[in-house]
């Protein structure tokens, strides 16, 4: 037997850290582990005879920290101190580095002894500001590894170290010293020049990239917190006939509580008294509220849209359906592939080679008699020219511009891992309610017989339904007002929960409801003509109600969840992007097929529960498909987190938004096509940035080794490569949406 646990891992700075921890854990007898750098979690299967403490000790021995996760409620109130410290480090370093750069690059500003002021400002940046890189480099070195942190640390310390040598033992500390430019290194040049602006600028640039990444990772656990916020905080406890407001968390199994119209159901339970319509679309995706009565089960956090209910709790706390969905979301997020930042993929080879080349340069120049200063100058130039400033900027700058442009277009991209997913996606799964459709019930068709017109039918129906809170009644009343105008006042209103309503309108007894109710309670049957209309309405996925007055059925009003105007065009664009669209919904097959026919989707799966949606996503992935999921409800959250790319409508629930990778602020499926296009463009830009950054290193490193580059020129060249990367990224601002 084995137990599976999750551990929160601290101290990871790149994917190679996660791989190292995973390798160490899997060497333990019987242990199977996966470590996710994005979520900073390790999922460990521990056999009998091995304790959690053993796993934690193994991670700590590798140079990182590990703890058991805190309760879900705790992070909501706990400040993110790590992110705050990183922001503070970035702001202070930037404030100190700016005058150093200005003094070093603008000769008219170089007053007597300016170099000592530059040292005073740059030293804290190179030591304290870059401390996270130094610490990570030391940890990696202890375990015989090297990452980008190693190269940043070595480059910064080399620039600072040579500057200290030049100031205290060379000629750079003399009064009146200015920064002279020389394109090649010389035995006399190195000791008279300092590279403090290189040390400080590299630190600030890389810190900015790390801060942007940390902000994206901060939200990795927000889906579970959003779920916890979704439930009712208080409820009305019914005990010995007395109603008392209590916190939902105090409920125990067997307690009875009251749910009034418009209130959320506090927890899972069975109805013991009352009839109502419950809006369960957040869980099931079904747009039409479910009629419930005594003996029926209800789920916590769903909305009571009709009458008063008395519910007996059957599951509370961590056992509820909402908590179960929360666990599924967390598991799906943890199970995602590690974020593979493109620069880190080559760091295991690139970094050690650069360090060896710098040491080799130093040794060769000393052996050929080039002199210590020339040897050190060439070695430092090699390190500086290879310092990954452009590499560090390649992803953050493109991501910054791409996400900024996306925000202008109503598209929110959560991190670089999202861009990798969009490149490979070949299947897009669409939720129906609130995604392809508006999620709101509206009057679709009005068919009248034996009365003057459709207007009269809708006028009577709207007046009668205006006294009901049922969502279908609300839709009919709103549709009547929109089409007819002011409605007459209904008198003697009465309703049968889930069946229909009756009211006196202009002296006529008007009945609006289900055909069965009219037949059984009022002996009103539908003529053949209306029976045909009823069948056609239901075949189109409409919910049809019969309108009758003066003892006769006068017509039918069909209500449906309206398809968004742009959904069909969006589906066509998905196909043009190489994606296969699929409709996945908790609604019934007739409604799902009707909507799919309108928008042009042939692959439809209906009647699916939340966990089932995730299962279908996993089944598609098992067949080799790379799946994007578009949804907006709690019922979509697990599927959004399970999919290779999750896209949430911004008008949906918070939990769906938090579980997704892309959020569409506009409630428009066309924005999903734009999101994929923008993400792919951003990824192409990142790849181009990385290519040119590496190409620059490959071309410039030999020049530095041959002594053909002064470290100052190397620093300037490095800065130029950064400018190129930033300029290339800025081209994303010209991205245009399909609708523009």
C-alpha positions, -999 to +999 in steps of 0.1 A: +000+000+000+011+035-007-002+070+002-001+100-021+008+134-006+014+169-019+044+189-007+050+226-012+085+230-025+105+263-021+137+276-036+132+264-072+143+289-098+140+270-130+127+237-144+161+220-139+156+225-101+123+206-104+139+178-124+167+175-098+143+172-069+122+147-089+152+126-097+163+125-060+128+115-048+124+087-074+157+072-061+140+065-028+128+029-026+092+025-038+087+062-042+071+077-073+072+115-076+065+143-100+076+179-093+058+208-109+078+240-111+048+261-121+027+252-091+057+247-068+043+213-057+056+178-055+031+149-057+047+120-040+035+084-037+050+070-005+051+032+002+047+016+036+078+020+057+086+054+043+074+085+060+065+120+048+095+133+069+118+111+048+106+127+016+109+162+031+144+154+043+154+142+008+142+175-007+160+195+019+192+175+013+189+185-023+191+222-013+154+232-013+126+235+013+095+213+016+064+216+038+029+201+039+004+224+023-016+248+045-054+245+047-071+260+017-085+290+037-051+301+049-036+316+017-065+340+014-053+358+045-015+352+042+005+379+025+028+368-003+060+379+013+082+363-013+066+383-041+067+415-020+104+411-012+111+405-049+093+436-059+111+456-032+145+442-044+136+451-080+125+487-073+155+495-051+179+479-076+164+499-105+166+532-085+203+526-078+212+512-112+198+541-133+223+568-122+251+543-126+241+537-162+238+574-169+272+582-153+289+554-172+274+561-206+273+599-208+308+614-206+296+650-197+282+637-165+315+622-154+327+647-127+358+641-107+356+609-087+323+599-103+335+564-104+334+561-066+298+573-065+290+547-092+307+520-070+287+531-040+254+528-059+263+497-079+277+475-051+244+470-033+227+461-066+254+436-076+255+420-041+221+425-024+200+429-056+215+399-073+215+378-041+188+354-053+210+345-082+241+342-061+223+319-036+208+298-064+242+295-081+258+284-049+231+258-043+234+245-078+272+244-075+270+223-043+251+197-064+273+199-094+248+217-116+246+250-135+216+271-146+210+306-159+213+317-123+249+305-124+258+326-155+240+357-141+258+353-108+292+347-124+288+375-149+277+401-123+304+391-098+330+391-126+320+427-137+320+439-101+352+421-093+371+435-122+358+470-114+370+467-079+404+456-092+406+485-116+395+510-090+418+499-062+448+484-080+446+499-115+442+534-128+404+536-128+403+551-093+423+582-102+408+617-101+396+628-135+391+593-148+367+590-177+353+560-196+373+557-228+361+535-256+383+509-272+370+483-295+397+458-286+412+447-254+448+457-246+472+450-218+468+486-207+431+490-212+415+467-187+429+482-154+416+517-164+380+508-170+351+497-148+320+478-157+297+487-129+268+496-152+270+461-167+268+444-132+239+466-122+219+466-155+221+428-158+208+424-123+178+448-128+169+432-162+168+397-148+150+407-116+123+423-137+118+390-156+117+370-124+092+394-109+069+390-139+071+353-137+065+352-099+033+373-104+020+348-128+028+318-105+011+336-076-023+328-091-016+290-095-037+282-064-064+307-068-089+283-084-094+265-051-098+297-032-124+309-057-144+277-052-144+283-014-157+318-020-185+305-042-205+288-014-230+304+009-213+319+040-245+319+061-277+299+062-309+297+082-308+268+106-342+252+114-343+235+148-375+227+169-394+251+146-371+280+153-351+297+125-316+310+134-289+325+111-257+306+115-224+302+096-225+275+070-193+260+084-212+251+116-236+228+099-234+190+106-250+161+088-287+159+097-292+196+103-322+212+086-319+246+070-342+269+052-334+283+017-355+312+005-360+323-031-328+339-045-306+323-018-278+298-024-282+264-010-257+261+019-246+225+015-255+192-001-288+177+011-322+163+006-354+184+004-378+176+032-404+204+025-412+228-004-411+229-042-389+252-063-368+256-094-331+253-086-305+269-110-278+243-111-261+256-143-229+263-124-225+226-118-245+209-146-244+234-174-281+230-180-296+264-188-331+255-177-336+254-139-343+220-124-377+215-107-373+199-073-395+188-044-395+166-013-371+137-016-350+153-043-313+159-037-297+194-041-261+205-042-245+233-021-238+267-038-266+262-064-293+289-065-329+286-053-348+304-081-383+297-069-401+288-036-391+282+000-372+250+007-363+231+038-332+209+032-316+183+054-279+183+052-263+150+039-228+162+032-208+191+048-174+206+046-148+186+026-174+160+016-196+183-005-198+182-043-182+217-044-152+205-023-149+175-045-147+197-076-121+218-058-099+187-053-103+178-089-092+212-100-061+211-078-052+177-090-056+187-126-034+218-121-007+198-103-007+172-130+001+196-158+034+193-175+063+214-161+067+249-176+096+245-200+111+280-205+130+279-237+161+296-223+164+271-195+163+241-219+198+249-231+212+263-199+225+229-187+249+229-217+254+266-224+263+278-189+291+254-182+306+258-216+307+296-212+324+293-179+350+268-193+356+291-223+362+321-200+387+301-179+403+287-210+407+322-224+424+333-192+447+304-192+456+306-229+464+343-228+486+338-197+504+309-214+511+328-246+525+357-227+497+382-232+500+395-197+477+392-167+456+423-175+450+413-211+441+377-200+417+389-173+402+415-197+395+389-224+381+365-198+358+391-183+347+402-218+338+365-226+317+363-195+300+396-200+293+390-237+277+357-228+258+370-199+221+362-206+206+396-205+189+392-239+180+357-230+164+369-198+145+395-217+134+373-246+104+358-228+094+385-204+094+414-229+074+395-256+051+382-229+047+418-215+038+433-249+017+403-260-003+403-228-006+441-228-020+439-264-042+411-253-056+431-224-066+458-249-085+432-269-101+416-239-077+386-237-058+378-205-028+355-209-016+340-176+020+329-183+046+316-208+034+280-204+002+290-221+020+300-253+036+266-256+001+250-254-014+272-281+012+261-306+003+224-303-035+226-298-054+207-325-088+202-308-110+228-292-138+217-269-166+242-263-190+244-234-226+254-245-242+275-218-226+309-215-200+301-241-216+293-274-249+306-261-257+337-240-267+317-209-299+337-206-334+324-213-351+345-240-383+343-260-374+324-292-408+318-309-444+329-304-472+309-322-508+319-318-541+303-329-577+312-322-567+348-312-560+380-330-522+379-331-489+368-317-488+402-300-520+395-280-507+360-270-474+374-257-492+403-240-515+380-220-486+355-213-462+382-202-488+398-179-496+365-162-459+355-158-448+389-144-458+377-110-435+347-110-398+345-101-392+314-122-364+321-148-387+310-177-415+333-164-390+361-161-378+355-197-414+356-211-423+387-191-391+405-203-397+394-239-433+406-237-423+440-224-396+443-252-420+434-280-454+447-268-445+475-244-464+481-212-484+451-199-518+450-182-520+444-145-526+408-136-550+400-107-556+369-086-521+355-094-513+320-083-486+295-092-480+258-092-443+253-086-427+238-117-460+235-135-474+269-144-492+301-133-527+315-135-539+351-133-568+373-144-558+396-172-583+421-187-611+400-173-598+367-187-584+338-167-550+332-183-531+300-178-494+296-188-476+263-182-468+228-192-492+209-215-496+181-188-507+207-162-533+222-184-547+188-193-547+173-158-557+204-138-578+224-163-589+197-188-575+218-216-560+198-244-539+210-273-554+210-308-535+191-335-521+223-349-505+233-315-493+197-309-472+200-341-459+235-331-450+220-297-430+191-313-412+215-336-402+238-307-389+210-287-369+196-316-352+230-319-342+227-282-367+252-270-386+250-237-423+254-248-451+266-226-488+267-235-509+299-231-546+295-226-575+316-216-613+313-213-608+275-213-590+271-246-553+267-256-545+298-276-508+294-285-473+284-275-443+305-264-409+289-270-381+299-247-344+291-253-309+299-245-300+322-274-269+314-295-244+343-295-243+361-329-205+355-334-204+318-324-208+304-359-181+327-373-158+318-344-162+280-351-153+287-387-122+305-376-112+277-353-112+254-383-090+279-403-065+277-374-063+239-378-086+232-348-113+206-347-143+220-327-164+198-303-194+207-282-194+194-246-223+202-224-243+190-194-275+200-212-298+174-229-291+160-263-319+177-281-308+212-270-272+204-276-278+192-311-299+222-320-272+246-309-245+226-326-264+227-359-267+265-357-230+271-352-217+243-375-204+217-351-208+180-358-191+164-328-215+167-298-214+152-264-243+160-240-255+152-206-220+153-190-214+160-154-184+181-142-161+152-135-172+136-167-161+166-187-125+162-174-127+124-182-136+132-218-108+157-220-084+130-207-098+105-232-091+129-261-055+134-248-050+097-245-058+094-282-030+120-289-051+151-292-038+184-277-070+199-263-081+235-257-113+239-235-135+270-236-160+273-207-174+297-181-190+278-152-179+259-121-189+228-140-162+236-165-134+243-139-120+208-138-121+204-175-104+238-180-076+228-156-073+193-172-071+206-208-037+214-223-051+250-228-080+263-207-099+294-220-125+310-197-151+335-205-146+366-183-183+368-177-182+334-161-175+323-125-143+332-107-133+296-103-135+290-141-114+320-147-088+310-121-086+274-134-080+286-170-048+296-188-065+323-209-094+346-199-116+364-224-130+396-209-154+399-238-182+374-237-175+366-273-163+332-287-146+351-315-122+364-288-111+328-283-099+326-319-081+359-313-065+346-281-050+316-299-037+338-327-022+363-303-006+335-282+009+319-312+023+352-324+037+359-290+054+325-290+069+331-324+083+364-312+098+347-281+114+321-303+128+348-326+142+367-296+158+336-282+173+327-316+189+361-321+201+362-284+219+329-288+231+339-323+246+370-308+264+349-282+277+324-307+291+352-329+305+374-301+320+350-277+349+340-301+357+377-306+359+383-269+381+352-264+405+365-291+409+398-272+391+417-300+364+430-276+369+454-247+346+444-218+330+478-221+322+471-258+311+437-248+287+453-223+275+477-250+270+448-275+251+430-248+229+461-243+223+463-280+212+427-281+187+436-254+174+466-273+170+444-304+149+419-283+128+446-269+122+462-303+112+429-318+088+423-290+072+457-295+060+446-329+033+426-312+015+459-305+004+459-341-016+427-336-052+431-349-083+412-338-104+393-364-133+417-359-112+448-364 
